Amino acid sequence: MSLSEKDQMFISKRKKLTKYFPICGWGCLTILAGYLIWAFLKTPILLNPFIVQERILNKQIEQSSLVLMSVMLPIAFSIAFFILIVLVVFMFIWNSHEKKYLKIIEQMDDQASNLRSDHDRA
């Protein structure tokens, strides 16, 4: 049984996705890392609880903002970045599995074609 033209087009599209994904994946990780570094340098209060503590001690944070930000903001921001990074890592894992599946499909299609050509010769 050979793959239909529609199936072959589908597999071709999937191969293109797996081919170009590493560029997109590394781009996403680079953007995330860049934004994380920028946020740490420009607004360290979002990521660094020690900066928050220092500003509290120096009374540089308004009292109304202090309660919410002092504990939750650095933790929430760090967790959000962690989740985004894990998501991109899972995308790389998906891409690896997709390549394996496409290789298996290609091998099975080649075997089916070889069996068919051997049968036609006999």
Backbone torsions as a table, in degrees:
resi	resn	phi	psi	omega
1	MET	NA	122.0	-178.8
2	SER	-97.1	157.2	178.5
3	LEU	-73.1	141.0	177.4
4	SER	-72.7	166.4	179.6
5	GLU	-62.1	-37.3	178.3
6	LYS	-63.3	-43.0	178.2
7	ASP	-66.1	-39.9	178.1
8	GLN	-63.7	-38.3	176.9
9	MET	-65.8	-40.5	178.1
10	PHE	-61.3	-46.6	179.6
11	ILE	-64.3	-38.5	177.7
12	SER	-61.3	-42.3	177.3
13	LYS	-64.0	-41.8	-179.9
14	ARG	-64.5	-37.3	177.7
15	LYS	-63.9	-40.2	178.5
16	LYS	-64.1	-41.5	178.1
17	LEU	-60.4	-44.8	-179.1
18	THR	-69.9	-27.4	179.2
19	LYS	-71.2	-41.6	-175.0
20	TYR	-93.2	-9.7	-178.2
21	PHE	-60.8	-43.5	-178.7
22	PRO	-54.4	-35.7	177.9
23	ILE	-63.5	-47.2	179.5
24	CYS	-66.6	-42.2	-179.3
25	GLY	-62.6	-47.5	178.3
26	TRP	-66.7	-33.6	175.4
27	GLY	-62.2	-44.0	177.9
28	CYS	-61.8	-45.3	179.1
29	LEU	-63.9	-38.6	178.7
30	THR	-65.3	-43.5	178.5
31	ILE	-63.5	-44.1	178.1
32	LEU	-61.7	-45.4	179.9
33	ALA	-64.4	-42.5	178.4
34	GLY	-61.8	-44.4	179.4
35	TYR	-66.1	-38.5	178.5
36	LEU	-63.0	-44.8	177.8
37	ILE	-64.3	-45.3	178.9
38	TRP	-59.6	-45.7	-179.4
39	ALA	-64.0	-38.5	179.5
40	PHE	-65.8	-37.9	-179.0
41	LEU	-80.1	-39.5	-175.3
42	LYS	-87.9	-37.9	-179.6
43	THR	-134.6	70.5	-175.8
44	PRO	-63.2	-17.9	179.4
45	ILE	-64.8	-20.8	178.9
46	LEU	-76.7	-24.3	-172.5
47	LEU	-122.1	-25.2	-170.2
48	ASN	-111.4	107.0	-179.2
49	PRO	-64.9	-23.5	179.1
50	PHE	-71.3	-33.8	174.8
51	ILE	-66.6	-41.3	178.2
52	VAL	-59.9	-46.1	179.6
53	GLN	-61.1	-43.4	179.3
54	GLU	-61.8	-43.1	-179.7
55	ARG	-69.1	-31.8	175.9
56	ILE	-64.7	-46.5	-179.0
57	LEU	-64.4	-32.4	178.7
58	ASN	-89.1	2.3	179.6
59	LYS	55.1	47.8	179.0
60	GLN	-102.2	2.2	178.8
61	ILE	-116.7	135.1	178.2
62	GLU	-63.5	147.6	-177.2
63	GLN	-62.0	-36.9	-178.9
64	SER	-65.6	-34.0	179.2
65	SER	-84.9	-22.7	-172.7
66	LEU	-59.7	-45.7	-175.0
67	VAL	-60.9	-47.7	-177.2
68	LEU	-73.1	-47.6	-171.9
69	MET	-76.3	-31.3	-170.1
70	SER	-57.9	-34.8	-178.1
71	VAL	-114.0	-46.3	-169.3
72	MET	-75.3	-38.4	-173.3
73	LEU	-62.8	-50.9	179.4
74	PRO	-62.1	-37.7	-179.6
75	ILE	-68.3	-47.4	-178.8
76	ALA	-62.6	-42.8	-179.3
77	PHE	-65.3	-42.5	178.8
78	SER	-65.1	-41.4	178.6
79	ILE	-64.4	-40.4	178.7
80	ALA	-60.4	-44.8	178.5
81	PHE	-66.9	-38.3	177.7
82	PHE	-60.2	-44.9	179.6
83	ILE	-63.0	-41.7	178.6
84	LEU	-64.2	-41.5	179.2
85	ILE	-65.9	-42.5	177.5
86	VAL	-61.3	-40.0	178.3
87	LEU	-60.4	-45.1	179.4
88	VAL	-66.2	-38.1	177.1
89	VAL	-62.5	-42.1	176.4
90	PHE	-62.7	-33.2	177.2
91	MET	-65.1	-38.9	176.0
92	PHE	-64.2	-40.4	178.1
93	ILE	-63.6	-44.0	177.3
94	TRP	-58.4	-43.5	-178.6
95	ASN	-61.9	-40.5	178.2
96	SER	-62.6	-45.0	178.8
97	HIS	-65.5	-39.7	179.2
98	GLU	-59.9	-42.3	178.3
99	LYS	-61.5	-41.9	178.8
100	LYS	-62.3	-44.8	-179.4
101	TYR	-63.6	-41.6	179.0
102	LEU	-65.3	-37.2	177.6
103	LYS	-65.0	-41.7	178.0
104	ILE	-62.7	-44.7	179.1
105	ILE	-61.6	-42.9	-179.8
106	GLU	-63.5	-42.8	178.7
107	GLN	-63.8	-42.3	179.7
108	MET	-66.1	-38.2	178.3
109	ASP	-66.7	-39.9	177.4
110	ASP	-63.8	-42.0	178.8
111	GLN	-62.9	-41.9	179.0
112	ALA	-64.0	-40.0	178.9
113	SER	-65.8	-41.1	179.1
114	ASN	-65.1	-42.1	178.2
115	LEU	-63.4	-40.1	-179.6
116	ARG	-66.8	-41.5	-179.6
117	SER	-70.7	-35.1	175.6
118	ASP	-65.8	-38.9	179.4
119	HIS	-67.3	-38.5	-179.0
120	ASP	-67.8	-33.6	179.6
121	ARG	-71.3	-31.3	-175.4
122	ALA	-77.2	NA	NA
